[in-house]
């Protein structure tokens, strides 16, 4: 998704590639990895979500949902990580991260869509098992967030997480089941191929590896998914993973 007339006037004057991101955001991870895979120079604008640095009027004037990442290329705003990495692959075609085969093109798109559709479930598992308490908003913070945010799904999620009870057991159990089903599908796919959705490393792999890392760090059990673990080890050895994901996780508190 592209906003060709940025509301934030300062952004219109940015030249080159600029990325608004958070070190531990899985959506930010995939964009950073594509940038590194293609050796694209970029300028970092790091926002610490734990300090609500994204929940400001200024940042909402850049991203209408206040989410990360946002990519700005010569003053043009691009949001939603799936759209951003597709844009980068089209704009900077070497090395290509989509094969020429129409079959694989569709498979890759389907896997990327599945990841995007399950973003809220990843968020629910991560918050319930790892960071939910630290991300609770005070009533004052919730009031500000309601003034800035118009996405009902996100409003409901953060209100529920910030309540005395926290995220409901039903939400967390449902998220866990759906995520297990997803990785079961991936594990089966990897019975016959080295990569997800293609015979070569692609955007599908870059889309899913941050979810694996995020969930693993939050305690999600991958013991039944041997193919997934093998696949992840292959990606973790890549320089683009080391620089785009690992270094940010290790060096940014």
C-alpha positions in Angstrom: 0.0 0.0 0.0 1.4 3.4 -1.0 0.4 6.9 0.2 1.6 9.1 -2.7 0.7 12.3 -0.9 2.2 12.1 2.6 0.4 14.0 5.3 3.6 14.6 7.1 5.4 17.3 5.2 8.8 16.5 6.6 8.6 13.1 5.1 8.1 14.5 1.6 11.6 15.9 1.7 13.3 12.7 2.6 15.6 11.4 -0.1 16.6 7.7 -0.6 15.3 4.8 1.5 14.2 5.5 5.1 12.7 2.9 7.4 10.7 3.5 10.5 10.9 0.3 12.4 11.3 -1.5 15.8 14.1 -4.0 16.4 11.8 -6.7 17.7 8.9 -6.2 15.3 8.5 -9.2 13.1 7.1 -7.1 10.3 10.1 -4.8 10.6 12.5 -7.8 10.5 11.3 -8.9 7.1 11.8 -5.5 5.5 15.2 -5.1 7.0 16.1 -8.6 5.7 15.0 -7.7 2.1 17.0 -4.5 2.3 20.1 -6.4 3.3 19.5 -9.3 0.9 19.5 -6.7 -1.9 22.3 -4.5 -0.4 20.1 -1.4 -0.5 21.5 1.5 1.5 18.9 2.7 4.0 18.5 5.2 6.9 17.1 3.9 10.2 14.4 5.7 12.2 14.1 3.3 15.2 10.9 3.6 17.3 10.7 1.7 20.6 7.2 0.3 20.8 7.7 -0.5 24.5 8.0 3.2 25.1 5.0 4.0 22.8 7.2 6.0 20.5 4.9 5.1 17.7 1.8 6.4 19.5 2.3 10.0 18.6 0.4 12.4 16.4 3.5 12.9 14.3 4.0 9.2 13.6 0.2 8.7 12.9 0.6 11.4 10.3 3.1 9.1 8.6 1.3 5.7 9.2 -2.5 5.9 9.7 -2.5 2.9 12.1 0.7 3.9 14.0 2.3 0.6 13.1 5.8 -0.3 12.0 7.4 -0.6 9.6 6.9 2.4 7.3 9.2 2.7 4.3 9.8 6.1 2.7 11.4 6.2 -0.7 12.1 9.6 -2.1 9.3 11.2 -0.1 6.7 8.5 -1.0 5.3 6.5 2.0 4.8 2.7 1.8 3.1 0.8 4.5 2.2 -2.8 5.3 5.2 -5.1 5.3 4.0 -7.4 2.6 3.4 -4.5 0.2 6.8 -3.0 1.2 8.8 -6.1 0.4 7.0 -6.7 -2.9 7.7 -3.0 -3.8 11.4 -3.4 -2.9 11.6 -6.6 -5.0 10.0 -4.9 -8.0 12.0 -1.7 -7.7 15.4 -3.3 -6.9 15.2 -6.5 -8.9 18.6 -8.0 -8.1 18.8 -10.5 -6.6 15.2 -11.5 -7.5 13.2 -12.9 -4.6 10.4 -14.3 -6.8 11.0 -17.1 -9.3 9.7 -16.6 -12.9 7.3 -19.6 -12.7 3.7 -18.5 -12.5 2.9 -21.5 -10.2 5.6 -20.5 -7.7 4.6 -16.8 -8.0 1.1 -17.8 -6.8 2.4 -20.1 -4.1 4.6 -17.4 -2.7 1.8 -14.8 -2.7 -0.5 -17.3 -0.9 2.1 -18.0 1.8 2.7 -14.2 2.3 -1.0 -13.6 2.6 -1.3 -16.4 5.2 1.4 -14.7 7.3 -0.3 -11.3 7.0 -3.7 -12.8 7.9 -2.3 -14.4 11.1 -0.5 -11.3 12.4 -3.0 -10.7 15.2 -2.6 -14.3 16.3 1.2 -13.9 16.5 0.7 -10.7 18.5 -1.7 -12.5 20.9 0.8 -15.4 21.6 3.7 -13.0 22.0 1.8 -10.7 24.3 0.4 -13.5 26.4 3.6 -15.4 26.8 6.3 -12.6 26.8 5.6 -8.9 26.7 1.9 -8.3 27.5 2.5 -6.9 31.0 5.2 -4.5 29.7 2.9 -3.3 26.9 -0.2 -2.5 29.1 -1.4 1.0 28.6 -2.6 3.3 31.4 -6.0 4.8 31.1 -4.4 8.1 30.0 -2.4 6.2 27.3 -5.5 4.4 26.2 -7.4 7.7 25.8 -4.6 9.1 23.7 -4.4 5.9 21.6 -8.2 6.0 21.0 -7.8 9.6 19.7 -5.1 8.5 17.3 -6.2 5.0 16.3 -9.3 4.2 14.2 -8.6 0.5 13.6 -11.1 -1.4 15.6 -9.1 -4.6 15.8 -6.1 -2.9 17.2 -8.2 -0.8 19.6 -9.9 -3.9 21.0 -6.7 -5.8 21.3 -4.8 -3.2 23.3 -7.9 -2.5 25.5 -8.1 -6.2 26.3 -4.4 -6.5 26.9 -4.5 -3.4 29.2 -7.4 -4.7 31.2 -6.9 -6.2 34.7 -7.6 -9.7 33.2 -5.3 -9.2 30.2 -5.9 -11.2 27.0 -8.6 -13.7 27.3 -7.8 -17.4 27.5 -10.1 -18.1 24.5 -8.1 -15.6 22.4 -4.8 -17.0 23.3 -5.9 -20.7 22.9 -7.4 -19.9 19.5 -4.3 -18.1 18.4 -2.1 -21.0 19.5 -4.2 -23.5 17.6 -4.2 -21.5 14.4 -0.4 -20.9 14.5 0.2 -24.7 15.1 -1.9 -25.4 12.0 0.1 -23.0 10.0 3.4 -24.5 10.9 2.1 -27.9 10.4 1.3 -26.9 6.8 4.8 -25.4 6.4 6.4 -28.5 7.9 4.5 -30.7 5.3 5.5 -28.4 2.5 9.2 -28.7 3.5 9.0 -32.5 3.2 9.5 -32.1 -0.6 11.3 -28.7 -0.9 14.1 -26.8 0.6 12.2 -23.5 0.8 8.6 -22.4 1.4 6.6 -22.0 -1.8 9.5 -22.4 -4.2 12.6 -24.3 -5.1 14.6 -21.1 -4.3 14.9 -18.7 -1.4 12.1 -16.2 -1.8 9.9 -13.5 -0.2 7.8 -16.4 1.3 10.8 -17.5 3.4 11.6 -13.9 4.4 7.9 -13.4 5.4 7.8 -16.4 7.7 11.3 -16.5 9.4 10.5 -13.4 11.6 7.3 -15.2 12.8 9.4 -18.3 13.7 11.9 -16.2 15.5 9.3 -14.1 17.4 7.3 -17.1 18.4 10.3 -19.2 19.4 11.5 -16.4 21.6 8.1 -16.2 23.2 8.2 -20.0 24.0 6.2 -21.5 21.1 7.1 -25.1 20.9 8.6 -26.2 17.6 9.7 -29.7 18.8 7.2 -31.4 16.4 8.3 -29.4 13.3 11.7 -30.8 12.4 11.5 -29.6 8.8 10.7 -26.1 10.0 13.7 -26.1 12.3 16.0 -27.3 9.5 14.6 -24.6 7.2 15.2 -21.9 9.9 18.8 -23.0 10.4 19.4 -22.5 6.7 18.1 -18.9 6.8 19.8 -18.1 10.1 23.2 -18.7 8.4 22.5 -16.1 5.7 24.3 -12.7 6.0 21.0 -10.9 5.4 19.5 -12.6 8.5 22.6 -11.9 10.6 22.5 -8.2 9.7 18.8 -7.5 9.2 17.5 -9.5 12.2 20.1 -11.0 14.6 22.2 -7.9 15.0 19.2 -5.8 15.8 17.9 -8.2 18.3 21.3 -8.5 20.1 22.4 -4.9 19.9 19.2 -2.9 20.4 17.9 -3.3 24.0 
